[in-house]
Amino acid sequence: MRGQQPDSGVFTEASGYEQFMGRWSRKLAPLFWRFAHVRDGARVLDIGSGTGVLAFTIAAATRRSEVVGIDPSRTYVDFAASRTGNARVQFQTGDAQKLTFANGAFDASVSLLVINFIPDARKALAEMRRVSKPGGVVAAAVWDYPEGMRMLRVFWNAAVALDPAAARWDEKNMPFCRRGELGHLWREAGLREVRETELRITLEFRSFDDYWAPFLQGQGPAGSYAAGLSEEKRSALRNRLRKELLGSRPDGAFRMKARAWAVRGVS
């Protein structure tokens, strides 16, 4: 049903996420940061910082900006903190729906691939706006699950063909992942100068197993679904996906396109 969300708790293991989606987040993060167009020297809040992909991207792209990443998962926070040697970046646990920072504490608030997983995205956006200074940038991006993220679209099409009940977990049911939806949310929240765009990257796989194995880490709705199948059903899904992606040709490298929607506005 449109608007129902899989449990965000399926993102629980940082190293598994890195294998599953982290490598693609790293390719998307620089495009998103350029689109956000935040000045160097700004103090930036990274909502749902996860393994630190966006925060590290910001630190690498700037000389003076400071980043505070918050995530509800202590596992993710510890993972990210263990990999930063930059004094301009810090991580802490926090709830995007109830930020502990003062009004106007940041010059910008950004969020990469998270806003659609937050139970009350409108409340989180209101908090992002509150903690951003007047005139500060508020920006986010999400994967286009229904059409633009082929890696997951192929997976779910195969899963549903084998098991129609799997449709309830398909990320295409999530809100804010279609053209125009983020822009509408931003305008609804009272943000000004709202602009929405698409960001495109190419996903490169060395082999079929390079595509398939990360699903078995159990991260995200797709990973949770795959890891929870019986051996027989998981084998059937694997075989169907292999045929879909490789056809009759030998195993080898292949590419997939991925699209995300990004939005920025001014508080």
Contacts in CASP RR format, 6 or more apart in sequence:
PFRMAT RR
TARGET T0000
AUTHOR 0000-0000-0000
METHOD contacts of the structure
MODEL  1
MRGQQPDSGVFTEASGYEQFMGRWSRKLAPLFWRFAHVRDGARVLDIGSG
TGVLAFTIAAATRRSEVVGIDPSRTYVDFAASRTGNARVQFQTGDAQKLT
FANGAFDASVSLLVINFIPDARKALAEMRRVSKPGGVVAAAVWDYPEGMR
MLRVFWNAAVALDPAAARWDEKNMPFCRRGELGHLWREAGLREVRETELR
ITLEFRSFDDYWAPFLQGQGPAGSYAAGLSEEKRSALRNRLRKELLGSRP
DGAFRMKARAWAVRGVS
1 168 0 8 1.000
1 173 0 8 1.000
2 173 0 8 1.000
2 175 0 8 1.000
3 173 0 8 1.000
3 174 0 8 1.000
3 175 0 8 1.000
4 168 0 8 1.000
4 173 0 8 1.000
5 116 0 8 1.000
5 117 0 8 1.000
5 119 0 8 1.000
5 173 0 8 1.000
5 174 0 8 1.000
5 175 0 8 1.000
6 169 0 8 1.000
6 171 0 8 1.000
6 174 0 8 1.000
6 220 0 8 1.000
6 221 0 8 1.000
6 224 0 8 1.000
8 117 0 8 1.000
8 118 0 8 1.000
8 119 0 8 1.000
10 218 0 8 1.000
10 219 0 8 1.000
10 220 0 8 1.000
10 221 0 8 1.000
10 223 0 8 1.000
10 224 0 8 1.000
11 17 0 8 1.000
11 73 0 8 1.000
11 76 0 8 1.000
11 117 0 8 1.000
11 219 0 8 1.000
11 220 0 8 1.000
12 73 0 8 1.000
12 75 0 8 1.000
12 219 0 8 1.000
13 75 0 8 1.000
13 217 0 8 1.000
13 218 0 8 1.000
13 219 0 8 1.000
14 50 0 8 1.000
14 51 0 8 1.000
14 73 0 8 1.000
14 75 0 8 1.000
14 76 0 8 1.000
14 78 0 8 1.000
14 79 0 8 1.000
14 80 0 8 1.000
15 79 0 8 1.000
16 214 0 8 1.000
16 217 0 8 1.000
16 218 0 8 1.000
16 219 0 8 1.000
17 50 0 8 1.000
17 51 0 8 1.000
17 76 0 8 1.000
17 217 0 8 1.000
17 219 0 8 1.000
17 220 0 8 1.000
18 51 0 8 1.000
19 213 0 8 1.000
19 214 0 8 1.000
19 217 0 8 1.000
20 214 0 8 1.000
20 215 0 8 1.000
20 217 0 8 1.000
20 218 0 8 1.000
20 219 0 8 1.000
20 220 0 8 1.000
20 223 0 8 1.000
21 113 0 8 1.000
21 214 0 8 1.000
21 219 0 8 1.000
21 220 0 8 1.000
22 51 0 8 1.000
22 53 0 8 1.000
24 151 0 8 1.000
24 201 0 8 1.000
24 203 0 8 1.000
24 258 0 8 1.000
25 51 0 8 1.000
25 53 0 8 1.000
25 54 0 8 1.000
25 112 0 8 1.000
25 113 0 8 1.000
26 53 0 8 1.000
26 57 0 8 1.000
27 201 0 8 1.000
27 202 0 8 1.000
27 203 0 8 1.000
28 112 0 8 1.000
28 113 0 8 1.000
28 141 0 8 1.000
28 199 0 8 1.000
28 201 0 8 1.000
28 258 0 8 1.000
28 260 0 8 1.000
29 53 0 8 1.000
29 54 0 8 1.000
29 57 0 8 1.000
29 112 0 8 1.000
30 57 0 8 1.000
30 61 0 8 1.000
31 199 0 8 1.000
31 201 0 8 1.000
31 262 0 8 1.000
32 54 0 8 1.000
32 110 0 8 1.000
32 112 0 8 1.000
32 139 0 8 1.000
32 141 0 8 1.000
32 199 0 8 1.000
32 260 0 8 1.000
32 262 0 8 1.000
33 54 0 8 1.000
33 57 0 8 1.000
33 58 0 8 1.000
33 61 0 8 1.000
33 110 0 8 1.000
35 139 0 8 1.000
35 141 0 8 1.000
35 197 0 8 1.000
35 199 0 8 1.000
35 262 0 8 1.000
35 264 0 8 1.000
36 108 0 8 1.000
36 110 0 8 1.000
36 137 0 8 1.000
36 139 0 8 1.000
36 262 0 8 1.000
36 264 0 8 1.000
37 137 0 8 1.000
37 264 0 8 1.000
38 44 0 8 1.000
38 65 0 8 1.000
38 107 0 8 1.000
38 108 0 8 1.000
38 110 0 8 1.000
38 137 0 8 1.000
38 139 0 8 1.000
39 107 0 8 1.000
40 62 0 8 1.000
40 63 0 8 1.000
40 64 0 8 1.000
40 65 0 8 1.000
41 62 0 8 1.000
41 63 0 8 1.000
41 64 0 8 1.000
41 65 0 8 1.000
41 66 0 8 1.000
41 107 0 8 1.000
42 65 0 8 1.000
42 66 0 8 1.000
42 106 0 8 1.000
42 107 0 8 1.000
42 108 0 8 1.000
43 65 0 8 1.000
43 66 0 8 1.000
43 68 0 8 1.000
43 105 0 8 1.000
43 106 0 8 1.000
43 107 0 8 1.000
43 108 0 8 1.000
44 58 0 8 1.000
44 65 0 8 1.000
44 66 0 8 1.000
44 67 0 8 1.000
44 68 0 8 1.000
44 106 0 8 1.000
44 107 0 8 1.000
44 108 0 8 1.000
44 109 0 8 1.000
44 110 0 8 1.000
45 67 0 8 1.000
45 68 0 8 1.000
45 69 0 8 1.000
45 70 0 8 1.000
45 99 0 8 1.000
45 101 0 8 1.000
45 105 0 8 1.000
45 106 0 8 1.000
45 108 0 8 1.000
45 109 0 8 1.000
45 110 0 8 1.000
45 128 0 8 1.000
45 131 0 8 1.000
45 132 0 8 1.000
46 52 0 8 1.000
46 54 0 8 1.000
46 55 0 8 1.000
46 58 0 8 1.000
46 67 0 8 1.000
46 68 0 8 1.000
46 69 0 8 1.000
46 70 0 8 1.000
46 110 0 8 1.000
46 111 0 8 1.000
46 112 0 8 1.000
47 69 0 8 1.000
47 70 0 8 1.000
47 96 0 8 1.000
47 109 0 8 1.000
47 110 0 8 1.000
47 111 0 8 1.000
47 114 0 8 1.000
47 115 0 8 1.000
47 124 0 8 1.000
47 128 0 8 1.000
47 140 0 8 1.000
48 69 0 8 1.000
48 70 0 8 1.000
48 71 0 8 1.000
48 72 0 8 1.000
48 96 0 8 1.000
48 111 0 8 1.000
48 112 0 8 1.000
48 114 0 8 1.000
49 55 0 8 1.000
49 69 0 8 1.000
49 70 0 8 1.000
49 71 0 8 1.000
49 76 0 8 1.000
49 77 0 8 1.000
49 80 0 8 1.000
49 91 0 8 1.000
50 71 0 8 1.000
50 73 0 8 1.000
50 76 0 8 1.000
50 77 0 8 1.000
50 79 0 8 1.000
50 80 0 8 1.000
50 114 0 8 1.000
51 76 0 8 1.000
51 79 0 8 1.000
51 80 0 8 1.000
51 83 0 8 1.000
52 69 0 8 1.000
52 76 0 8 1.000
52 80 0 8 1.000
52 83 0 8 1.000
52 84 0 8 1.000
52 91 0 8 1.000
53 112 0 8 1.000
54 110 0 8 1.000
54 112 0 8 1.000
55 67 0 8 1.000
55 69 0 8 1.000
55 80 0 8 1.000
55 84 0 8 1.000
55 89 0 8 1.000
55 91 0 8 1.000
56 83 0 8 1.000
56 84 0 8 1.000
56 86 0 8 1.000
56 89 0 8 1.000
58 65 0 8 1.000
58 67 0 8 1.000
58 89 0 8 1.000
59 65 0 8 1.000
59 67 0 8 1.000
59 84 0 8 1.000
59 86 0 8 1.000
59 88 0 8 1.000
59 89 0 8 1.000
64 88 0 8 1.000
65 88 0 8 1.000
66 88 0 8 1.000
66 89 0 8 1.000
67 88 0 8 1.000
67 89 0 8 1.000
67 90 0 8 1.000
68 90 0 8 1.000
68 91 0 8 1.000
68 92 0 8 1.000
68 106 0 8 1.000
69 80 0 8 1.000
69 89 0 8 1.000
69 90 0 8 1.000
69 91 0 8 1.000
69 92 0 8 1.000
70 91 0 8 1.000
70 92 0 8 1.000
70 93 0 8 1.000
70 94 0 8 1.000
70 95 0 8 1.000
70 96 0 8 1.000
70 99 0 8 1.000
71 77 0 8 1.000
71 80 0 8 1.000
71 91 0 8 1.000
71 93 0 8 1.000
71 94 0 8 1.000
72 93 0 8 1.000
72 94 0 8 1.000
72 95 0 8 1.000
72 96 0 8 1.000
73 93 0 8 1.000
74 93 0 8 1.000
77 91 0 8 1.000
77 92 0 8 1.000
77 93 0 8 1.000
80 91 0 8 1.000
81 90 0 8 1.000
81 91 0 8 1.000
84 90 0 8 1.000
84 91 0 8 1.000
94 100 0 8 1.000
96 111 0 8 1.000
96 114 0 8 1.000
96 118 0 8 1.000
96 124 0 8 1.000
96 127 0 8 1.000
96 128 0 8 1.000
97 118 0 8 1.000
97 119 0 8 1.000
97 120 0 8 1.000
97 123 0 8 1.000
97 124 0 8 1.000
97 127 0 8 1.000
98 123 0 8 1.000
98 127 0 8 1.000
99 127 0 8 1.000
99 128 0 8 1.000
99 130 0 8 1.000
99 131 0 8 1.000
101 131 0 8 1.000
102 131 0 8 1.000
103 130 0 8 1.000
103 131 0 8 1.000
104 130 0 8 1.000
104 131 0 8 1.000
104 132 0 8 1.000
104 133 0 8 1.000
104 134 0 8 1.000
105 131 0 8 1.000
106 131 0 8 1.000
106 132 0 8 1.000
106 133 0 8 1.000
107 132 0 8 1.000
107 133 0 8 1.000
107 136 0 8 1.000
107 137 0 8 1.000
108 132 0 8 1.000
108 136 0 8 1.000
108 137 0 8 1.000
108 138 0 8 1.000
108 139 0 8 1.000
109 128 0 8 1.000
109 129 0 8 1.000
109 131 0 8 1.000
109 132 0 8 1.000
109 137 0 8 1.000
109 138 0 8 1.000
109 139 0 8 1.000
110 137 0 8 1.000
110 138 0 8 1.000
110 139 0 8 1.000
110 140 0 8 1.000
111 124 0 8 1.000
111 128 0 8 1.000
111 139 0 8 1.000
111 140 0 8 1.000
111 141 0 8 1.000
112 140 0 8 1.000
112 141 0 8 1.000
113 141 0 8 1.000
113 142 0 8 1.000
113 143 0 8 1.000
113 260 0 8 1.000
114 140 0 8 1.000
114 142 0 8 1.000
115 121 0 8 1.000
115 124 0 8 1.000
115 125 0 8 1.000
115 140 0 8 1.000
115 142 0 8 1.000
115 176 0 8 1.000
115 182 0 8 1.000
116 142 0 8 1.000
116 174 0 8 1.000
116 175 0 8 1.000
116 176 0 8 1.000
116 177 0 8 1.000
117 174 0 8 1.000
118 124 0 8 1.000
121 175 0 8 1.000
121 176 0 8 1.000
121 185 0 8 1.000
122 185 0 8 1.000
122 188 0 8 1.000
122 189 0 8 1.000
125 138 0 8 1.000
125 185 0 8 1.000
125 186 0 8 1.000
125 189 0 8 1.000
126 189 0 8 1.000
128 138 0 8 1.000
129 138 0 8 1.000
129 189 0 8 1.000
129 190 0 8 1.000
129 191 0 8 1.000
129 267 0 8 1.000
132 138 0 8 1.000
132 267 0 8 1.000
133 267 0 8 1.000
134 267 0 8 1.000
135 266 0 8 1.000
135 267 0 8 1.000
136 266 0 8 1.000
136 267 0 8 1.000
137 264 0 8 1.000
137 265 0 8 1.000
137 266 0 8 1.000
137 267 0 8 1.000
138 186 0 8 1.000
138 191 0 8 1.000
138 264 0 8 1.000
138 265 0 8 1.000
138 266 0 8 1.000
138 267 0 8 1.000
139 262 0 8 1.000
139 263 0 8 1.000
139 264 0 8 1.000
139 265 0 8 1.000
140 182 0 8 1.000
140 262 0 8 1.000
140 263 0 8 1.000
141 199 0 8 1.000
141 260 0 8 1.000
141 261 0 8 1.000
141 262 0 8 1.000
141 263 0 8 1.000
142 176 0 8 1.000
142 177 0 8 1.000
142 182 0 8 1.000
142 260 0 8 1.000
142 261 0 8 1.000
143 149 0 8 1.000
143 152 0 8 1.000
143 171 0 8 1.000
143 177 0 8 1.000
143 258 0 8 1.000
143 259 0 8 1.000
143 260 0 8 1.000
144 177 0 8 1.000
144 178 0 8 1.000
144 179 0 8 1.000
144 198 0 8 1.000
144 259 0 8 1.000
144 260 0 8 1.000
144 261 0 8 1.000
145 152 0 8 1.000
145 153 0 8 1.000
145 170 0 8 1.000
145 171 0 8 1.000
145 172 0 8 1.000
145 174 0 8 1.000
145 177 0 8 1.000
146 153 0 8 1.000
146 172 0 8 1.000
146 177 0 8 1.000
146 178 0 8 1.000
147 153 0 8 1.000
147 259 0 8 1.000
148 257 0 8 1.000
148 258 0 8 1.000
148 259 0 8 1.000
149 171 0 8 1.000
149 258 0 8 1.000
149 259 0 8 1.000
149 260 0 8 1.000
150 203 0 8 1.000
150 256 0 8 1.000
150 257 0 8 1.000
150 258 0 8 1.000
151 203 0 8 1.000
151 211 0 8 1.000
151 256 0 8 1.000
151 258 0 8 1.000
152 171 0 8 1.000
152 222 0 8 1.000
153 172 0 8 1.000
154 241 0 8 1.000
154 244 0 8 1.000
154 245 0 8 1.000
154 256 0 8 1.000
155 215 0 8 1.000
155 222 0 8 1.000
155 226 0 8 1.000
155 241 0 8 1.000
156 166 0 8 1.000
156 167 0 8 1.000
156 169 0 8 1.000
156 170 0 8 1.000
156 171 0 8 1.000
156 172 0 8 1.000
156 222 0 8 1.000
157 244 0 8 1.000
158 237 0 8 1.000
158 240 0 8 1.000
158 241 0 8 1.000
158 244 0 8 1.000
159 166 0 8 1.000
159 170 0 8 1.000
159 222 0 8 1.000
159 225 0 8 1.000
159 226 0 8 1.000
159 237 0 8 1.000
160 166 0 8 1.000
160 167 0 8 1.000
160 170 0 8 1.000
161 240 0 8 1.000
162 233 0 8 1.000
162 236 0 8 1.000
162 237 0 8 1.000
162 240 0 8 1.000
163 233 0 8 1.000
166 225 0 8 1.000
167 173 0 8 1.000
169 221 0 8 1.000
169 222 0 8 1.000
169 224 0 8 1.000
169 225 0 8 1.000
170 221 0 8 1.000
171 177 0 8 1.000
171 221 0 8 1.000
171 222 0 8 1.000
175 181 0 8 1.000
176 182 0 8 1.000
176 185 0 8 1.000
176 261 0 8 1.000
177 261 0 8 1.000
178 261 0 8 1.000
179 196 0 8 1.000
179 198 0 8 1.000
179 261 0 8 1.000
180 196 0 8 1.000
180 261 0 8 1.000
181 261 0 8 1.000
182 196 0 8 1.000
182 261 0 8 1.000
182 262 0 8 1.000
182 263 0 8 1.000
183 194 0 8 1.000
183 196 0 8 1.000
183 263 0 8 1.000
185 263 0 8 1.000
186 194 0 8 1.000
186 196 0 8 1.000
186 263 0 8 1.000
186 264 0 8 1.000
186 265 0 8 1.000
187 194 0 8 1.000
191 265 0 8 1.000
191 266 0 8 1.000
191 267 0 8 1.000
192 265 0 8 1.000
192 266 0 8 1.000
192 267 0 8 1.000
193 265 0 8 1.000
193 266 0 8 1.000
194 263 0 8 1.000
194 264 0 8 1.000
194 265 0 8 1.000
195 263 0 8 1.000
195 264 0 8 1.000
195 265 0 8 1.000
196 261 0 8 1.000
196 262 0 8 1.000
196 263 0 8 1.000
197 261 0 8 1.000
197 262 0 8 1.000
197 263 0 8 1.000
198 259 0 8 1.000
198 260 0 8 1.000
198 261 0 8 1.000
198 262 0 8 1.000
199 259 0 8 1.000
199 260 0 8 1.000
199 261 0 8 1.000
199 262 0 8 1.000
200 257 0 8 1.000
200 258 0 8 1.000
200 259 0 8 1.000
200 260 0 8 1.000
201 257 0 8 1.000
201 258 0 8 1.000
201 260 0 8 1.000
202 255 0 8 1.000
202 256 0 8 1.000
202 257 0 8 1.000
202 258 0 8 1.000
203 255 0 8 1.000
203 256 0 8 1.000
203 257 0 8 1.000
203 258 0 8 1.000
204 253 0 8 1.000
204 255 0 8 1.000
205 211 0 8 1.000
205 253 0 8 1.000
205 254 0 8 1.000
205 255 0 8 1.000
205 256 0 8 1.000
206 252 0 8 1.000
206 253 0 8 1.000
207 251 0 8 1.000
207 252 0 8 1.000
207 253 0 8 1.000
208 241 0 8 1.000
208 242 0 8 1.000
208 245 0 8 1.000
208 246 0 8 1.000
208 251 0 8 1.000
208 252 0 8 1.000
209 251 0 8 1.000
211 241 0 8 1.000
211 245 0 8 1.000
211 254 0 8 1.000
212 238 0 8 1.000
212 241 0 8 1.000
212 242 0 8 1.000
215 222 0 8 1.000
215 223 0 8 1.000
215 226 0 8 1.000
215 227 0 8 1.000
216 223 0 8 1.000
216 226 0 8 1.000
216 227 0 8 1.000
217 223 0 8 1.000
217 227 0 8 1.000
218 224 0 8 1.000
218 226 0 8 1.000
218 227 0 8 1.000
218 228 0 8 1.000
226 234 0 8 1.000
226 237 0 8 1.000
228 234 0 8 1.000
229 237 0 8 1.000
245 254 0 8 1.000
246 252 0 8 1.000
246 254 0 8 1.000
END
